[in-house]
């Protein structure tokens, strides 16, 4: 029973890790491709995403991306 629980938790952890990695790559590409090159915003957001990994990607997704879409339509 304990082995089964450990296996299930390992599989769940693996899928969450893959999802976090996919979100990280998606937000990094989105930032580099769609963020306006005015000032240092693109560089700063890319560095936030790179250095804070999943948390940085989540911050970009929840904070900056909706604001950018509202401003530029992209």
N, C-alpha and C positions, 0 to 999 in steps of 0.2 A: 504494500500500500504506500509506504513512504517513497519507494522508488518511482511509483507512478506519479505521485504529487510532484516530486522533483523534476521528472520529465516534462510534465505539463507546464510547470513554472519556467523551465528552460525554454520551451517552445514559445510561450507567451513573451518572455524576455527577448528572444530572438526576433520575433515579429515586431515588437515595439522598437527595437533597435533599428531594424530595417526601415520602418516607417519614419523614425526620427532622421535617419540618413537621407531618405528620399525628400523629406521636407526641407532639410538643410540644403541639398543640392538644388531643389526647385527654387527656394528663396534666393539663393546666391545667383543663380542664372537670371531670375526675375529682376533682381536688383541691378545686375551688371547690364542687362539688356534694356530695361524700361525706365530706370531711374534717370531723371534729367541730369545733364552734365553741368548744371549751373552751380557754381561754388564747389564746395567739397562734399556735398551731401552723398553723392554716389560712393566716394571713397570711404567716408565715415561709415555708412551703412554696410558696405562690403566688409570692412574691418570688424564691425560689430558682429556680423553673421559668422565670419571666419573664426574670430577668437572666442566667441561665446557659444559656438556650435549650435546645438538644438535650441537652447534658450534664446540665443540671438536671432535665430530663424523665426522662432515663435513671436518674439517681440516685433520683428520686422513685419510679419504676417498680420499681427493684430493691431499694430500702431501705424506704421508708415504706409503699408500697401493700400489700405482703404483711403487714406488721405491723398496719396498719389493718384489713385484711380479717380477720385472726385475732382482733383485739380486738372489732370491731363487727359482723362478718359482712357488711359492705358492700364 
